[in-house]
Amino acid sequence: MDLSAIADVIGNVMAVVGVLVISLAAVGLFRFTDTYQRISAVGTAAGVGITLIVAGVFLIEPTWGNLIKVIIIIFLQLATSSIGTMAIARAAYLTGTKMTPGYFDHLADDQVHPEDGVKPDVDVPLEDPDDDARPNSTDDDTVLGAS
């Protein structure tokens, strides 16, 4: 078995695995219960599935021109898939799409109603105006190296 035949087999396997990953994401669209799970499944599958398919096809037909195309395709796919997934998830969150009960919402504490006012985080100490630890203007000059 020569190197070309081995590359053909590996390329075909990679392409089939990529198709299976995308197919499982399509099944996930129907099986998952909330928007965020669906977005995660599709975004991850798009990045992994397309990368496997394109790399597999390259192994079947390896040329310098195809290598350049594969690099560009994989870079653009991974960049746009992640940015698009985050944008869609953010839009869903900002429009008030609810999560499935049982999942922790890390951003819920940051959401504030205008009538409640803004409260500082508990882990951020309030600055005391009488605190002498704050540098004055002469200390700033010294820190910056000015004389």
GUGU-818823 format. One record per residue: residue in one letter; x, y, z of N, C-alpha, C in turn. Coordinates in steps of 0.02 Angstrom, whole numbers. Example, Ala and Ser with C-alpha at 12.3 -4.5 7.8 and 13.67 -1.06 7.14 Angstrom:
<recs>
REC   padren     n.c1     n.c2     n.c3    ca.c1    ca.c2    ca.c3     c.c1     c.c2     c.c3
REC        A      660     -284      390      615     -225      390      660     -165      390
REC        S      642     -112      354      684      -53      357      645        2      394
</recs>
This chain:
<recs>
REC   padren     n.c1     n.c2     n.c3    ca.c1    ca.c2    ca.c3     c.c1     c.c2     c.c3
REC        M       42      -59        0        0        0        0       45       62        0
REC        D       37      105      -49       80      164      -53       50      222      -13
REC        L       88      276       -8       69      333       32        5      366        7
REC        S       -4      367      -58      -65      397      -88     -127      359      -67
REC        A     -124      293      -66     -182      253      -46     -199      263       28
REC        I     -147      269       70     -158      281      141     -190      350      152
REC        A     -166      400      115     -194      467      120     -267      468       96
REC        D     -283      429       44     -352      424       21     -398      394       74
REC        V     -374      342      107     -415      310      159     -426      358      218
REC        I     -372      389      240     -377      436      296     -421      495      277
REC        G     -414      521      216     -456      576      193     -529      558      191
REC        N     -545      498      166     -615      476      164     -643      468      235
REC        V     -604      441      279     -627      432      349     -639      500      381
REC        M     -593      548      370     -602      615      399     -665      648      371
REC        A     -677      642      306     -736      672      275     -800      641      303
REC        V     -800      575      311     -860      541      338     -871      561      411
REC        V     -818      566      450     -825      587      520     -851      659      523
REC        G     -827      702      479     -852      771      477     -926      774      461
REC        V     -948      733      414    -1019      730      396    -1060      704      456
REC        L    -1033      655      492    -1068      628      551    -1073      681      606
REC        V    -1022      720      616    -1024      773      667    -1078      823      650
REC        I    -1082      844      587    -1133      891      567    -1202      860      571
REC        S    -1208      796      555    -1272      761      560    -1295      757      633
REC        L    -1248      744      679    -1267      741      749    -1289      810      774
REC        A    -1259      863      748    -1282      930      767    -1352      942      742
REC        A    -1368      917      683    -1437      924      656    -1487      888      701
REC        V    -1467      829      725    -1510      792      772    -1516      832      837
REC        G    -1462      863      859    -1462      903      919    -1510      962      916
REC        L    -1519      989      856    -1567     1044      849    -1637     1023      870
REC        F    -1654      960      859    -1720      936      879    -1722      909      950
REC        R    -1666      883      974    -1664      851     1040    -1653      901     1097
REC        F    -1612      951     1087    -1597      998     1141    -1657     1042     1155
REC        T    -1663     1062     1219    -1725     1096     1240    -1722     1172     1238
REC        D    -1663     1200     1242    -1663     1274     1240    -1617     1301     1187
REC        T    -1625     1364     1174    -1589     1399     1120    -1514     1395     1129
REC        Y    -1490     1403     1189    -1418     1406     1201    -1384     1339     1188
REC        Q    -1417     1285     1205    -1391     1218     1191    -1388     1207     1115
REC        R    -1439     1229     1081    -1441     1221     1008    -1386     1261      974
REC        I    -1378     1323      997    -1326     1366      969    -1257     1334      980
REC        S    -1245     1308     1039    -1181     1276     1055    -1168     1216     1011
REC        A    -1219     1175     1002    -1211     1115      960    -1195     1133      888
REC        V    -1231     1179      861    -1221     1198      791    -1154     1233      781
REC        G    -1136     1278      826    -1073     1314      820    -1012     1268      825
REC        T    -1014     1222      872     -959     1175      880     -955     1128      821
REC        A    -1012     1102      800    -1013     1056      743     -990     1089      679
REC        A    -1008     1152      670     -986     1187      610     -910     1193      608
REC        G     -881     1211      664     -808     1217      665     -773     1151      656
REC        V     -793     1100      693     -760     1035      690     -777      998      625
REC        G     -841      997      608     -864      959      550     -835      984      484
REC        I     -840     1048      473     -813     1077      410     -738     1068      407
REC        T     -703     1077      464     -631     1068      465     -612      996      446
REC        L     -647      948      474     -633      878      456     -647      863      383
REC        I     -702      888      357     -720      875      287     -668      906      240
REC        V     -651      969      252     -604     1003      208     -534      972      212
REC        A     -512      955      273     -446      923      279     -446      854      247
REC        G     -502      818      254     -507      752      222     -505      756      147
REC        V     -539      804      118     -538      813       45     -468      833       22
REC        F     -434      872       62     -365      890       44     -320      828       42
REC        L     -329      782       89     -288      721       89     -303      678       27
REC        I     -363      683        1     -381      645      -59     -349      676     -121
REC        E     -349      743     -125     -320      779     -182     -268      829     -157
REC        P     -209      807     -137     -159      854     -110     -120      890     -165
REC        T     -130      955     -168      -90      998     -212      -75     1062     -174
REC        W      -26     1100     -198       -9     1163     -164      -67     1212     -166
REC        G     -102     1214     -222     -160     1259     -227     -215     1240     -178
REC        N     -226     1174     -172     -277     1151     -124     -256     1165      -52
REC        L     -191     1161      -37     -167     1175       30     -182     1248       50
REC        I     -169     1293        4     -185     1364       17     -259     1373       29
REC        K     -300     1341      -13     -373     1346       -5     -396     1317       61
REC        V     -368     1260       81     -387     1228      144     -370     1273      203
REC        I     -311     1302      202     -291     1347      257     -338     1406      262
REC        I     -355     1436      205     -401     1494      205     -470     1473      229
REC        I     -495     1417      203     -562     1393      221     -566     1378      296
REC        I     -517     1342      323     -519     1325      394     -514     1387      437
REC        F     -469     1433      420     -463     1495      459     -529     1534      458
REC        L     -557     1545      399     -619     1584      395     -677     1548      429
REC        Q     -680     1482      422     -735     1444      453     -731     1450      529
REC        L     -673     1439      558     -667     1442      630     -678     1512      657
REC        A     -655     1562      620     -664     1631      643     -737     1652      639
REC        T     -769     1640      582     -838     1663      574     -887     1620      614
REC        S     -873     1556      622     -918     1513      660     -920     1534      733
REC        S     -862     1548      762     -861     1567      833     -891     1636      843
REC        I     -876     1683      799     -904     1750      806     -979     1749      795
REC        G    -1001     1713      745    -1073     1708      731    -1111     1675      787
REC        T    -1082     1621      815    -1115     1586      870    -1121     1632      931
REC        M    -1068     1668      947    -1071     1714     1004    -1120     1770      992
REC        A    -1124     1796      932    -1170     1851      917    -1243     1827      923
REC        I    -1257     1768      898    -1325     1742      903    -1344     1728      975
REC        A    -1297     1698     1013    -1311     1683     1084    -1321     1748     1123
REC        R    -1281     1798     1109    -1288     1862     1144    -1354     1895     1127
REC        A    -1373     1893     1064    -1438     1921     1044    -1495     1884     1078
REC        A    -1490     1818     1083    -1542     1779     1117    -1545     1799     1191
REC        Y    -1488     1807     1222    -1487     1825     1293    -1515     1895     1305
REC        L    -1495     1942     1262    -1518     2011     1271    -1593     2020     1257
REC        T    -1621     1977     1216    -1693     1981     1203    -1733     1943     1255
REC        G    -1700     1912     1304    -1735     1880     1359    -1752     1808     1349
REC        T    -1721     1773     1303    -1734     1702     1294    -1712     1665     1356
REC        K    -1757     1626     1384    -1744     1592     1448    -1702     1529     1437
REC        M    -1664     1511     1489    -1625     1449     1489    -1669     1394     1519
REC        T    -1651     1333     1503    -1685     1276     1533    -1673     1277     1608
REC        P    -1725     1267     1649    -1714     1266     1722    -1662     1214     1741
REC        G    -1621     1232     1790    -1568     1187     1813    -1500     1210     1790
REC        Y    -1496     1259     1745    -1432     1285     1723    -1420     1352     1756
REC        F    -1358     1365     1775    -1341     1426     1810    -1328     1482     1759
REC        D    -1359     1539     1770    -1351     1597     1727    -1297     1642     1757
REC        H    -1237     1641     1729    -1182     1680     1756    -1192     1755     1747
REC        L    -1231     1775     1700    -1240     1846     1686    -1300     1877     1723
REC        A    -1340     1836     1756    -1401     1862     1787    -1387     1914     1840
REC        D    -1333     1907     1878    -1317     1956     1930    -1298     2024     1900
REC        D    -1274     2024     1839    -1253     2087     1807    -1312     2125     1778
REC        Q    -1369     2093     1771    -1427     2126     1743    -1461     2169     1796
REC        V    -1476     2230     1780    -1505     2276     1828    -1566     2309     1797
REC        H    -1617     2317     1837    -1675     2354     1814    -1663     2428     1828
REC        P    -1683     2473     1783    -1668     2544     1792    -1694     2572     1858
REC        E    -1751     2548     1882    -1778     2575     1944    -1741     2550     2006
REC        D    -1703     2497     2000    -1665     2471     2057    -1600     2510     2068
REC        G    -1576     2544     2018    -1513     2579     2024    -1454     2532     2015
REC        V    -1395     2561     2013    -1335     2521     2003    -1301     2512     2070
REC        K    -1285     2449     2086    -1251     2433     2148    -1182     2404     2131
REC        P    -1131     2421     2170    -1065     2393     2155    -1062     2319     2171
REC        D    -1016     2284     2138    -1005     2213     2154     -980     2207     2225
REC        V     -994     2150     2256     -973     2140     2325     -898     2130     2331
REC        D     -865     2108     2278     -793     2096     2282     -751     2157     2266
REC        V     -783     2213     2249     -747     2274     2234     -754     2321     2293
REC        P     -700     2336     2329     -707     2382     2386     -721     2453     2363
REC        L     -762     2487     2402     -777     2557     2388     -717     2599     2407
REC        E     -703     2650     2368     -647     2693     2383     -666     2742     2438
REC        D     -622     2751     2485     -632     2797     2540     -597     2862     2522
REC        P     -632     2919     2519     -599     2981     2499     -546     3004     2549
REC        D     -549     2981     2611     -500     3000     2662     -440     2953     2663
REC        D     -439     2905     2619     -386     2855     2618     -321     2886     2592
REC        D     -267     2880     2632     -203     2908     2612     -164     2863     2567
REC        A     -190     2803     2553     -153     2755     2511     -154     2775     2437
REC        R     -202     2819     2419     -204     2840     2349     -147     2888     2335
REC        P     -113     2880     2279      -57     2925     2263      -83     2994     2243
REC        N      -46     3045     2264      -63     3113     2242      -23     3129     2179
REC        S      -29     3190     2155        2     3206     2090       78     3201     2093
REC        T      109     3216     2151      182     3211     2154      204     3138     2153
REC        D      163     3094     2182      179     3023     2179      175     2997     2108
REC        D      126     3022     2069      119     3002     2000      181     3020     1960
REC        D      207     3081     1972      267     3102     1936      326     3057     1953
REC        T      332     3037     2016      386     2994     2036      379     2925     2004
REC        V      319     2899     2001      308     2834     1973      324     2834     1899
REC        L      307     2888     1865      320     2892     1792      393     2906     1776
REC        G      432     2921     1826      503     2932     1815      521     3005     1803
REC        A      473     3050     1810      488     3120     1801      519     3147     1864
REC        S      561     3198     1858      591     3226     1919      567     3295     1931
</recs>
